Structure formats: structure tokens, C-alpha cells
């Protein structure tokens, strides 16, 4: 395709942007350097408006097409933040900040959307307005919600919104998507188990929170196996057990359990929380102690809208020749908040045979850039076509 050929020409430049961002990772809302780089480039491209500081460090660029008769306004979103991981890729452009790295490819997402923005500013081959959105704090900070709460959708008149994520293990530059629930709701919990501590040689004089915790861990797994409909997805994971004792011969007075609950159905989400509360309320007293649950609802289920999903799948086929059905993903994605505000869709682009995301060995594959940029640009030109003649 001509668009793809154009991005192949731009590949060295976009790769340079991507690797610069990779070298200087920033966490959550502390994306000041990345946001400044993005804003400077959008201004240099000739965006009609560039707004900074939305959602703390978010950046928004507005690009008008060569005509405005359609009245359509389409938003394109990329995330900018990195992860608190010590990089182990060994690449020459590796993170210069120990303990921080772009382990999820947000550097690639930002670079691809910058490349598409440059192309759209140069060509203006669409009838309407494109709003490019560069969001901080996807990794646990809910930056999408903060930007929406800051008035993102209404301020710029966004009618539809689209997102993209690279995906290791998918063929390089290929695409995959699914309608409806796609990424899971990701809730977190903490259970404080209270007992009575004492000497390990005299357990009868204690109320052992370790034994209570063991019972809790086992019972929590019954939510998926015995409470939820087997055709529904629910994952309850206890990921941390912390005792108030570090000695071999001391039974502690308390234990903390931490973990996550992941679901794709709001009713199952409610069920999981209710069952956790009931399990804690009964196991603690039954064993002479107490189990106090703190359940924090985090990102909601990310749901792709059917019509928009069909449309962007067709766009993907125009770019790469095919678009596969994506699997359900039990990981979370805060683009869910934007899809609650406006119709739209989220797609995966193949990163090839790379380490998985959130791994110290992961690295975004720059050869995916032309396909990703082409998808963004083709989406805009097909969604808001200029009338013939």
C-alpha cells in the first residue's frame, strides 16, 4: 500500500524516536520528558492545536482534515509510561534509569502514533478532525480515567476512540481483534488475618493466623471452581503472603494476603467480591480469629464496540491482508475507561517472536512500526473519507 510504503520510508526516523523514549523511561504520571518530546514534535508537524497537562502529563494534538463537512471527530490513543523493572535486554539504547524500563512497548505505541500524526499533518487526506491522545499512567495509575475526568472527550468533541497494543508471539505486523469483552477487569484485594501470636511449641495457646491464611487461600480458589458458572472467566490469585514474624519459632499475631481478581462479566465480578467477603467473615471467627477484607475495584472490563470492531478489522486487512480473532485476555487495560465514554475498539499488532511484555528481556520490535502507523492512518482516511471530486 502507498501508506505503508510511506511509513517504510519514515521507519529510521520513527525508530530513532522510539529508542530515545526507550532510553529515558518514566513511570505512571511522571512522564514529563516524554510528554515534552511528544508536544514538541506535534507542534513541529503542524498540528492545529496542541494541549499539554491533561490528566497531569497527558498530551493531545488536534489535526483538521482538508475538509470539515462530515463533522466527525475521531480519537487515537497511545500510552507513554514505563514499568518499574530492571532492564535486561542488553541493547545499546537500554534504559539509563536503573529500575525503570519500557517493558510493555508503550515506547513503540507512542512512536507509532507520532509517525501517524506526522503523516496526517502532511497529507490531511480526510474529512473531519483527528485527535491524537498520548496518555500517561496506563500501568496501574488509571491515566485514561484521569484524562476522561479532565474533560478529554467533551473538550475535543471526540465521537469515537481507538487504541492499539503490540503483542509478542503474533506474527510481526499482523493484527488480531475481537468484539465485546476483550481485556479483563482487574481488581485487587488485601486480607488482614488477625489471631494471637505465641511460641511455636505451644500452638494451643495461640490463634494461628498462618493456618487461617492457608484455609483462606484454599477457599478462595473455590470461587472459580464451585461458585462461578464454568463457562465464565474468573481468576482469583493470592500473590503475596506476609507474616508479622520472621522467626522460626514464633507464631505471628497477624498475616496479610494480597492478590488480584480478574473477570470479564460484571455479574461475576460482583459474585467474586461477595464470595470473598463471605469466606473472610466465616473462616476467621470459625478459627477464633478475624479476617478483614479490603477489595479495591480497579480497571473495568475493556469492551470493544461491535460496529467499530468490524470496521477496524477491515482496516487491518487492508494493511496486512488479514485480521485474526484475538483471544480473551485476562490482563487489564485502562483504555476500558475511554471505551466506556465513547464507542470504539482496541486492536493487537504482532511483535513477532519476542519476550513477553512485563519481562526484563522484552523489547518492542521496530519492524512493526510501518504496519502500526499504516493502521492508524488508514483508519482515519477510511473513517472520514474525502468526498470524490
Buried (B, 14 or more C-beta within 10 A) or exposed (E): EEBBEBBBEBBEBBBEBBBBBBBBBBBBBBBEBBBEBBBEBBEEBBBEBBBBEBBBBBBBBBBBBEBEEBEBBBBBBBBBBBBEBEBEBEEEBBBEEEEBBBBBBBBBBBBBBBBBBBBBBEBBBBBBBBBBBBBBBBBBBBBBBBBBEBEBBEEBEBBBBBBBBBBBEBBBBBBBBBBEBBBBBBBBBBBBBBBBBBEEEEEEEBBBBBBBBBBBBEBBEEBBEEBBEEEEBBBBBBEEBEBBBEEEEBBBBBBBBBBBBBBBBEEBBEBBBEBBBBBBBEBBEEBEBBBBBEBEEBBBBBBBBEEBBEBBBBBBEBBBEEBBEBEEBBEBBBBBBBBBBBBBBBBBBBBBEBBEBEBEEBBBBBEBBBBBBBBBBBBBBBBBBBEEE
